[in-house]
Amino acid sequence: MDSRPLHATARDGTKLFVQDWGAGRPVLLLSAWTFDASTWGSQIAALNDRGFRCIAPDRRGHGRSEMPSHGYDLDTLTDDVADVLEQRDLRDVTLVGFSMGTAEAVNYLARYGSKRIAQLVLVAPTTPCLVATDDNPDAIPKAMIEADLAAIARDFPAWITANEPPFFLPETPEITRAWIRQMMLRVPLPVVLACRKTIAHADLRAAAANIDRPTLIVQGDSDVSAPLPLTGARTAKLIKGSRLTVYAGAPHALTLTHSERLLSDMLAFMSS
């Protein structure tokens, strides 16, 4: 009888809902900003069929996890990931992050080391550093980030509507688009804004440079949310021996728009 708990408990007491399916080598899946773990469904089903165990937590404030008024800074979110790994005693893990999840994954390796982690997969990364600073001049100006946050705070549904077209492919079905819109709008706006600030101001350049595990980076060259030259290309240069796979014409939402190709590339990497 399978008695895996439905939750992990963060060190501040927050209950984190965790999907945990299948048996075999573990794959831990970290989701995008305002996404919950249900968006990994296709990958979970396919990986289970191929003999992998998939563990996919809902980030605090998202999905079926509890929604405390605090803890949306990168270190606390990363501690949550560590708590899931430790409470399930996961080892030899393939750690997979998508979008915001890539920041948590890279920061996890910097804070906790790689003893539990065998491989790293970064899908449409927001790493290493989005915000422009004196030593990162070719990035997003702080004024643009502040304007974006103000637009989200003023009218989040309108912001989603304006930013949706390049996020998907033109042929992405309306039911998929509606599913994601509804998911995003279920996240409380203070959580939406806090997590957006966390992504925008994370500086993971040193963390990426110290990664010592085989790493696959997958990104589309039409990613508007996290432009390839600023994110995936720079991350690949920092992580020694990493492999960057670029999908021509692909947008940010690779887990939804390029699910089969992504799965194929992940499986090839995981078995290499």
C-alpha positions as CSV (number, residue, x, y, z in Angstrom):
1,M,0.0,0.0,0.0
2,D,1.4,3.4,-1.0
3,S,1.5,5.8,1.9
4,R,3.3,8.8,0.4
5,P,2.0,11.9,2.1
6,L,0.2,14.6,0.1
7,H,2.1,17.3,1.7
8,A,5.6,18.3,2.8
9,T,6.0,20.7,5.7
10,A,8.2,23.8,5.2
11,R,10.4,24.8,8.1
12,D,8.1,27.7,8.9
13,G,5.1,25.3,9.1
14,T,3.7,26.0,5.7
15,K,2.0,22.9,4.1
16,L,3.2,22.3,0.6
17,F,1.1,20.1,-1.7
18,V,3.2,17.5,-3.5
19,Q,2.2,15.3,-6.4
20,D,4.3,12.1,-6.1
21,W,3.6,9.5,-8.9
22,G,5.3,6.4,-10.1
23,A,8.4,4.5,-9.1
24,G,12.1,4.5,-10.1
25,R,14.7,7.2,-10.4
26,P,13.2,10.4,-9.0
27,V,12.6,13.5,-11.1
28,L,11.7,16.7,-9.2
29,L,9.7,19.2,-11.2
30,L,9.6,22.9,-10.3
31,S,7.0,25.1,-11.9
32,A,6.8,28.5,-13.5
33,W,5.7,31.8,-11.9
34,T,1.9,31.6,-11.2
35,F,1.8,28.0,-12.4
36,D,1.1,25.0,-10.2
37,A,2.4,21.5,-10.7
38,S,-0.6,20.4,-12.7
39,T,1.1,21.9,-15.7
40,W,3.6,19.1,-15.6
41,G,0.9,16.5,-16.2
42,S,2.0,15.4,-19.6
43,Q,5.6,15.0,-18.6
44,I,4.6,13.1,-15.4
45,A,2.5,10.6,-17.3
46,A,5.2,10.0,-19.9
47,L,8.0,9.7,-17.4
48,N,6.0,7.4,-15.2
49,D,5.5,5.1,-18.2
50,R,9.3,5.0,-18.7
51,G,10.1,4.0,-15.2
52,F,10.7,7.3,-13.4
53,R,9.1,8.6,-10.2
54,C,7.9,12.2,-10.5
55,I,7.7,14.6,-7.6
56,A,6.1,18.0,-8.3
57,P,5.4,20.4,-5.5
58,D,3.0,23.4,-5.7
59,R,5.0,26.5,-4.6
60,R,3.7,28.2,-1.5
61,G,0.9,30.5,-2.4
62,H,0.1,28.4,-5.5
63,G,-2.2,25.6,-6.3
64,R,-3.1,23.5,-3.3
65,S,-0.3,24.6,-1.1
66,E,-0.9,26.9,1.9
67,M,-0.7,30.7,1.3
68,P,1.2,32.4,4.1
69,S,1.8,36.1,3.9
70,H,5.5,35.7,3.9
71,G,8.3,33.5,2.4
72,Y,8.3,34.5,-1.3
73,D,12.0,35.5,-1.3
74,L,14.3,33.2,-3.3
75,D,16.0,31.7,-0.3
76,T,12.8,30.7,1.5
77,L,11.4,29.2,-1.7
78,T,14.6,27.3,-2.1
79,D,14.4,26.0,1.5
80,D,10.9,24.7,0.6
81,V,12.5,22.7,-2.3
82,A,15.1,21.4,0.1
83,D,12.4,20.4,2.6
84,V,10.6,18.4,-0.1
85,L,13.8,16.6,-1.1
86,E,14.8,15.8,2.5
87,Q,11.4,14.8,3.8
88,R,11.0,12.3,0.9
89,D,14.7,11.4,1.2
90,L,15.2,11.8,-2.5
91,R,18.6,10.9,-4.0
92,D,20.1,10.6,-7.5
93,V,17.5,13.2,-8.5
94,T,17.1,14.8,-11.9
95,L,16.1,18.4,-10.9
96,V,14.0,20.1,-13.5
97,G,13.0,23.7,-13.4
98,F,10.8,25.7,-15.7
99,S,11.0,29.5,-15.9
100,M,10.9,30.7,-12.2
101,G,11.6,27.1,-11.2
102,T,15.1,27.4,-12.8
103,A,16.0,30.1,-10.2
104,E,14.9,27.8,-7.4
105,A,16.9,24.9,-8.9
106,V,20.1,26.9,-9.4
107,N,19.8,28.5,-6.0
108,Y,19.2,25.0,-4.4
109,L,22.5,23.8,-5.7
110,A,24.3,26.9,-4.4
111,R,22.7,26.6,-0.9
112,Y,22.6,22.9,-0.4
113,G,25.1,21.4,-2.8
114,S,24.7,18.5,-5.2
115,K,24.8,15.4,-3.0
116,R,21.1,14.6,-3.7
117,I,21.2,15.8,-7.4
118,A,22.4,13.8,-10.3
119,Q,21.4,16.0,-13.2
120,L,19.9,19.5,-13.8
121,V,17.5,20.5,-16.6
122,L,16.6,24.1,-17.0
123,V,13.6,24.8,-19.3
124,A,13.2,28.4,-20.5
125,P,15.4,29.7,-17.7
126,T,15.1,33.1,-16.0
127,T,18.7,32.7,-14.8
128,P,21.3,34.1,-14.4
129,C,20.3,37.8,-13.8
130,L,17.5,39.7,-15.4
131,V,17.9,43.1,-13.9
132,A,20.4,45.7,-15.2
133,T,23.2,46.7,-12.8
134,D,26.6,48.3,-13.2
135,D,28.2,44.9,-13.8
136,N,25.2,43.6,-15.8
137,P,24.4,46.5,-18.1
138,D,22.8,44.6,-21.0
139,A,19.8,43.4,-19.1
140,I,16.4,44.8,-18.2
141,P,16.4,48.3,-16.7
142,K,14.9,48.6,-13.2
143,A,12.4,51.2,-14.5
144,M,11.0,48.6,-16.9
145,I,10.7,46.1,-14.2
146,E,8.9,48.6,-11.9
147,A,6.5,49.5,-14.7
148,D,5.7,45.9,-15.3
149,L,5.0,45.3,-11.6
150,A,2.8,48.4,-11.6
151,A,0.8,47.1,-14.5
152,I,0.3,43.7,-12.9
153,A,-0.8,45.4,-9.6
154,R,-3.2,47.8,-11.4
155,D,-5.0,45.1,-13.5
156,F,-3.6,41.6,-13.6
157,P,-6.3,40.2,-16.0
158,A,-5.5,43.0,-18.5
159,W,-1.8,42.3,-18.1
160,I,-2.3,38.6,-18.9
161,T,-4.4,39.4,-21.9
162,A,-1.7,41.8,-23.3
163,N,1.2,39.3,-22.7
164,E,-0.5,36.1,-23.7
165,P,0.0,36.1,-27.5
166,P,3.8,35.6,-27.6
167,F,3.7,33.2,-24.6
168,F,2.1,30.5,-26.7
169,L,2.1,29.4,-30.4
170,P,-0.7,30.7,-32.7
171,E,-2.1,27.1,-32.8
172,T,-2.2,26.6,-29.0
173,P,-5.8,25.7,-28.3
174,E,-8.1,28.1,-26.5
175,I,-8.8,25.5,-23.8
176,T,-5.1,25.4,-22.9
177,R,-4.9,29.2,-22.8
178,A,-8.0,29.4,-20.6
179,W,-6.6,26.8,-18.2
180,I,-3.4,28.8,-17.8
181,R,-5.3,32.2,-17.4
182,Q,-7.5,30.7,-14.7
183,M,-4.5,29.2,-12.9
184,M,-2.6,32.5,-12.9
185,L,-5.6,34.4,-11.6
186,R,-6.1,32.0,-8.7
187,V,-2.8,33.0,-7.2
188,P,-3.3,35.9,-4.7
189,L,-2.1,39.2,-6.2
190,P,0.4,39.9,-3.3
191,V,2.0,36.5,-4.0
192,V,2.0,37.2,-7.8
193,L,3.9,40.4,-7.2
194,A,6.3,39.1,-4.6
195,C,7.3,36.2,-6.8
196,R,7.7,38.5,-9.8
197,K,10.0,40.7,-7.8
198,T,12.0,37.7,-6.7
199,I,12.6,36.5,-10.3
200,A,13.4,40.0,-11.5
201,H,16.1,40.7,-8.9
202,A,17.7,37.3,-8.5
203,D,21.4,37.3,-9.2
204,L,22.5,33.7,-9.8
205,R,25.6,34.3,-11.8
206,A,28.0,33.0,-9.1
207,A,25.6,30.1,-8.3
208,A,25.5,29.0,-11.9
209,A,29.3,29.2,-12.3
210,N,29.7,26.7,-9.4
211,I,27.3,24.0,-10.6
212,D,29.1,20.7,-10.9
213,R,26.3,18.5,-12.3
214,P,25.5,17.6,-15.9
215,T,23.1,20.3,-17.1
216,L,20.7,20.5,-20.1
217,I,19.3,23.9,-20.9
218,V,16.3,24.1,-23.3
219,Q,14.9,27.3,-24.7
220,G,13.1,28.8,-27.6
221,D,14.7,31.5,-29.7
222,S,11.3,33.4,-29.7
223,D,11.0,33.5,-26.0
224,V,9.7,37.0,-25.1
225,S,9.3,36.3,-21.4
226,A,13.0,35.4,-20.9
227,P,14.9,36.3,-24.0
228,L,17.5,33.6,-25.0
229,P,20.5,35.9,-25.2
230,L,19.9,37.3,-21.7
231,T,19.0,34.0,-20.0
232,G,19.7,30.6,-21.5
233,A,22.7,31.6,-23.6
234,R,24.4,33.3,-20.6
235,T,23.5,30.5,-18.2
236,A,25.0,28.0,-20.6
237,K,28.3,30.0,-20.6
238,L,28.4,30.0,-16.8
239,I,27.7,26.3,-16.2
240,K,30.7,24.3,-17.1
241,G,30.0,21.5,-19.6
242,S,26.3,22.4,-20.0
243,R,24.4,21.6,-23.1
244,L,22.2,24.4,-24.7
245,T,19.4,23.1,-27.0
246,V,17.6,25.9,-28.8
247,Y,14.1,25.4,-30.4
248,A,13.7,27.5,-33.5
249,G,10.5,29.7,-33.3
250,A,9.6,28.4,-29.9
251,P,8.0,30.7,-27.2
252,H,8.4,30.6,-23.4
253,A,5.7,28.0,-22.6
254,L,7.8,25.0,-23.8
255,T,6.2,22.5,-21.4
256,L,2.9,23.1,-23.1
257,T,3.8,24.0,-26.7
258,H,6.7,21.6,-27.3
259,S,5.9,18.9,-24.7
260,E,6.8,15.9,-26.9
261,R,10.1,17.3,-28.1
262,L,11.0,18.5,-24.6
263,L,10.3,15.0,-23.2
264,S,12.4,13.4,-25.9
265,D,15.4,15.7,-25.2
266,M,15.0,15.2,-21.4
267,L,14.9,11.4,-21.8
268,A,18.0,11.4,-24.0
269,F,19.9,13.6,-21.5
270,M,18.7,11.6,-18.5
271,S,19.9,8.3,-20.0
272,S,23.3,9.7,-21.2
